[in-house]
Structures are given as C-alpha cells and as structure tokens.
Amino acid sequence: MVLTTEDFDFDLPEELIAQTPLVQRETSRLLILDHQKKEIEDKHFYDIIEELHAGDALVMNDTRVLPARLHGEKPETGGHLEVLLLNNTSGNEWETLIKPAKRAKVGTLISFGDGRLKAQVKAELEHGGRIVEFEYEGVFLEILESLGEMPLPPYIKERLADPERYQTVYAKENGSAAAPTAGLHFTKELLQKIAAKGIKLVYLTLHVGLGTFRPVSVDNIAEHTMHSEFYRLTEEAAQTLNEVREKGGKIVAVGTTSIRTLETIGTKFHGAIHADSGWTDIFITPGYQFQVVEAFITNFHLPKSTLVMLVSAFAGREQVLAAYEHAVAERYRFFSFGDAMFVK
C-alpha cells in the first residue's frame, strides 16, 4: 500500500495550538495510548511515573537550544535579513535559513549588533538554505546569547516571557535550532522521583535542525528526504542501555529525536546498541521495524508531518489518528507547549 501525505491529515482547531507553557511543567495532560490493547486513557504528566517500572531506562535528548534567530542588515543597503542558525558545518561556517532568501546571494555581507558579529554568504543549498561564515572577536556563544533570540516555531505567536521554558531542565549540549519538546514536561523533582523508583536516566544528544521546520511537500511519502542531524550516544549510555536490556527492562524514549537517534544506531548495528556519533537522516514511516525503542513519550504533532508518520509506524496509523481525534475532542493542547502522549 502506497501511503500519501494526505493519509496523515487530521482536523485541528487553531485554538488548540498552545501559545504559552503551563506555569508548572508536569501538570500538562497525558494521553496514554496502549496500541496493543487498543486502549486510551486520560491522565496528567506527573502520572508518567506509574507507567515506568524499576529496571526500565528513560532516554532523554540533552541538546540545548541556541538563541539561533539573528536580525541583521546588509551594510550597503540597510536591508533587513533574518538568519536562523541550523548547524555548525565547520569552523565559523553555519548552515542557515535566511529570510528573505532572494536578498541573500553568494557574497552578501550581513552585519549584526552594530558590527559585533558579521557574516558572509558562502553558498546556496538545494533546500533554500545558505552556508554563511561568521566573523567576530571573542566567544561566539556569548555573542549569540546577547544578540540572538530563541527560535520559537512559527505557529507560536506570543512572546516567551522566560526563554528557559523552551529548554528542558536537563538541556546541556548547545546546538539545536528547536527544542526536543517531549522533554519540556519534566521537572528536576519528577526526574528525581523516577530515578528513586529504580528507573535509569540515560542521556543522548541529537541537535534538532532543518527537518523540524520542513513540511512534507510530496504526495508519496516514500519520496520525502529528511535533513541530516548530528547525534551522539556515549559509551556509558550504551552500556547502561545494554544492561537494562539484559535484565529485561524496557527502553523508553522521550521524544521523536531520542527515537530517531536510538533507531539510527539500532539499524546501523542490526539491533545492537553501541556508542556512536554521526549524522542521521532516518525517516521512520509505517512498515518500519523498531530495533530499540519499546515505548515513548511524545507531544501532539502537526497534521501531515514526518512526526505523525513516525508515531504511526509504532502504533498504527488508524490508532494514532483515532487518538488524535480523541485529543481534539477532549481539548488537549497541541505542539511545542502542548500536552503529551505516552505510547506503549
């Protein structure tokens, strides 16, 4: 059966798109989808501890979102350009998205913050992106902290009062253009309770890049190409996951980025888990056989997105769309600052 992008569409009232985070992270709602029993339950996120058992591993993406949106101007014309950093390709060169792209030809100079940071467009990429090379004095991340903005998704219209609310409480490794949003529901206190129950807390890194911003523009989903993102799983994390497996515990992923990292490694090593790092463009769609992940936490995603396709690959398209229909009917909050699902 050839699946099309339309097969993953659903009706979503605009007012269900969460514009701001809840005051308390863990009080968001949690839809539990047991895809084997074909059952749905409505709970709250702090109930997630009941779904995890001693000996399981909870795998989280510790990437930290860069203040990656910069506002600059062309010195010769004063024309405004918005630059979104996606990933550091080498040295001072970055892959970026620039708006308006037609004003950013190869050779274009851009100045930020009265010249504290300068850039030159070095290359145009197939997907409309640009490679730019930055010039500055001092520490790049410090300059970025003072000049950059948190790159909230385009469907969030309200300004974020506290930028740390678009970071997980365990964010550590700088490099993402977007947050791994399933992790936004955890507090340090909830993680301490989970660890006290005997669940292993395991961290990996995947820097979220262009794939997050890129819609599926083809009808036949098999023709869609994912963008590459950098990932890393350490020796210590791999060892912990293998010990959990050997003792019969479950590997529970937090978010689609953690799923994609674990399944990239599982696919590469024929189901085995090894320390590894590199670039992944894995695209998980129905028909895919999961190698590592046995359950996961995820937010509610955009209609017709690669993320809805990934969840459908695990739990079945019809069940996932039925769960989404239930979530809409029950007025769950959607997307980055929205509610969560636990799929098992």
N, C-alpha and C positions, 0 to 999 in steps of 0.2 A: 504494500500500500504506500503510495507516494503522499507524504504529508505536506500540506501547504501552510504558509504563514497564517492564512485565514482560519485554519483548524485550531489555532491557539488564541483566538479573539474572544473577548467577553465584554459585556456592557459594564462600564464603571462610571457611576455618577461622579462628577468633578468634585463635589463637596466632600467625598470620602478620601481625597488625597490630603494626607496630613501635612500641614504647613509649619507646625512647630512641634518640638518634642514635648512629651509629658513632663511635669515637674519632677516626678520620680520615675526613673528609667524602668524599674521592674514591675510597675503597675500596669503596663500595657497588657492588652488582651493576648491570649494564646489559643489558637485553634489547633487541636490535636487531630491529626489525620492518621488513623491506623489503616493503611492501604490493604493489608491482608484480611482484616476483619470487615473492611469497608464501613468503618465507623468514624463519626466526627464528634468531638467534644469541645465545649467552650469553657476555657479556664482563663487564668491570668498568668503572666510570665513567671511570677515568683513560684508558681506551681511546677515549673520545669524540674525542680529537684526531685519530684515524685516520679518523673519519667526516667531518671538516671539512677543507676544501681552501682553499688560498690564493685570495683573492678573494671568499670567502663572507662573509656577515655573521652574527654571532651576536647575537641581540637579547634583552636581559635586562630584567626589571622591577626598577627600583631602589627600589621602595617599601620603607619601613621600618615594622615592626610596632610599634604603640603598646602600652605596658603598659595595655591598654584595659579590663581587668576590675577593677572597683572594688567594694569591700564597704562598704556604708553602712547607716545606720539611720534610721528615722523618729523625729525628736526627741520627738514627743508620745507614742509608744508603746514605743520601743526596738526595734521590729520590724526584723529584718534584711532588706536588699534587696541583690541582686547586680545591678550595672549594667555592661553591655557596650557600650562606645562603638563605633559603626559608621562614621558620618561626620559631619563638621562642616558643618552646613547653612548657618549664617550667624552671625557674631559669636561669642557664647558659647553658641549653641544647637547641640545634637548630636542626631542620630538614634541611638537606643539600643535594646537589648533589656534588659528588666528582669525578674528572677525574684524572687518570684512576681509575675506581671503583675497579678493581681487586686488586689494591695495598692498598685498604682501608678496611682491615678486622677488625672485632671487636677487640679492644685492641690497634690498631695502634695509635701511637703518632705522632702529626704534630706540627711543630714549624713555627711561622710567625714572620717576622721582627726581626730576631736575638733573638728570645725568648720572645719578649714583649708580645706576645699572644701565648698560647699553647692550643692544643685540643687533645682529645682522642675519638676515635670512640667507641660508646657505643652499637649501634645496627644497623643491616641491615634491610631495609624496602623492602616490596614487589616490589615496582616500581623501585628499584635500588638505592633509596636514602639511606642516612645514618643519624642516630642521633649522633651528637657529643656534647661533653661537653667541654666548654672553661674554661681556667684558665688564670687570668690576674690580674694586680694591676691597680687601677684607674677606669675610666669611660669607659665602653665598647664602647659606641657610638663614643667617642673621639678617641679611639684606632682604631676603624673601619674607621673613617674619614681619619686617617693618613696612614693606611695600605691597605685599600680596594680600589677597582676600581668599577666604575659604570658598572652594568651588562647589557651591550647592547646586544640585540638579536643576534644570530649567523649569520643572513643574513646581518648585518651591518659590513662591513669590514674596514671602515675608522675610525680613532681615533677621538673622540669627543673633539673639542678644549675647549668648555665650558661645564662642566658637568651639569650645571644648565639648559641647553637646553633639558635635558632628565628629567626635573621636570616640573610640571605645575606651573604657577605663584601663585597658591593657595595651593601648597603642604605644609602640616603641620605635619601630624601624621606619624612618622617614622615606617617603617615596610614592605615595598614592595620589591619584587625581580624584579619587572618590572614596568614601568610607565603606568598609565591609559592614553594611548596616544591620545584619542579623545580630551582630555583637553589641549594638548600642543599648540593648535591653539589660545587659548585665551591670551590676554594681560590684564593687570590691567585696562588700559584705555577702552578697549572694554567692560569689565565687568561693569565698572562704567556707560558707556552709556546704557547698558542693564538694569541695576538697575534703572537708571534715567527714563527709559521708563515705569517703574511700574512693572517690572518682578522681582519676588522674587528669590534671590540667596540662594540656600539651599545646605548644605554640608553633606555628609555621608562619611564613611570610609570603604573601602574594601582593605585589604592588598593582593596584587596580588602575587600568589605563583606558585606552580609547574604546574598548569593547563595551564598556558601561554606557557610553554616550551614543553608540552606533546602532540605529534601528536595523531590523531585517528588511532589506529592500527588494528581495527576490521572492517570487511566489513559491518555488520549490525550495524547502529549507535546506536540502542537501547541497544547494549551490551557494549557500551563505558562507563567507570566510570570516573566521574570528580573528581579532587582532591579538598579537603576541603580548604576553605579560610576564614579568620576571617573578620567579618563585624560588623559595629555599626551604628545605627541611633539614634540620641539623642531625648529627649523629645521635645526640642524646634523645631527641624527639623520636627518631626512627626506632631506637632501642626500646623506649617506653611503649610505643605502639605495638611492637612485636611481642613484648612481654604481656601486654593486655590481650592480644590475640591468642597467645599460647595458653593463657589461663581462662579463655572462654568469655572474656569481656567484650562489650560492643564498642566499636569506633563510631562516635557521634560527632558529626561535623557541624560547626557553627558557620552557616552562610555558604553561598554558592562559590565564593572564592576558595574557601577551605576544601570544598568538594572537588573543585577543578584541580587544585594542587595535588590532593591525595590520589585522585583518579589518573592524573597525568603520570604520577610515579607508579601507581599500580599497573597501568597499561604498559609503561616502559619496561617494567621488571616482571611482567607476566603474573601479576597478582601479589608479588612480594613487595615489602616496604623497605626501602634503603634510603639513607641520607642522599640528598640530591639537590641540585640547583640548576637553573637554566631558564629558558623561555617556553611558555606553553601557549598554544592556540587551540587547545582541545575544545570541541563543540559537542556537548552531550545532548543527544536527542533520543526519542523513543526507539527502542531496539538495542540501545547500548546496554552492555552487561557490566554492572558495577563490580569493581575489583576490591575495594577497600571499605567504602562508607556503608554503614548498616542502618543509620538513622541520621536525621539532621534537623537543624533549626534554620528557618529562612523567613524573610519578610514576604509581603504580598507584592507581586511584580507587575510591570507594565503589560497590558494586552499585547499579544503577538511578539513578545520579547524572547531572546535566547534563554532567559532565566526561567520563564514559564515552561519552555521546552525541556530544560534540564530537570525541573521538578517532575514534569510529566514522564520523563524517562524512568524515574524511580517508582512513581506511584500510579502511573497510568493516566493518559490524557483525560479520559472521561471522569475519573475520580477527582483529578485535580480541578477540572473546570466545575464540577459539582461542588467542591469545597469552596471555590472562589464565589460561586453563586450564593452559597450559604453565607459567606463572609460579607457579601454585599447586602444581603437581606438582613443580616444582624448588625449592619452598620459598623463593621470593623474599619479601622483606619489603614490606608494603603501607603505603600512606597517607603522612602527612607526613614521618615519619622513615625511610621505607622506601626501596626501590630505585627505579631509573629505567628508562624505555623511551626508545629513540631510534626515531622513526617517520619513515621516508623513502619 
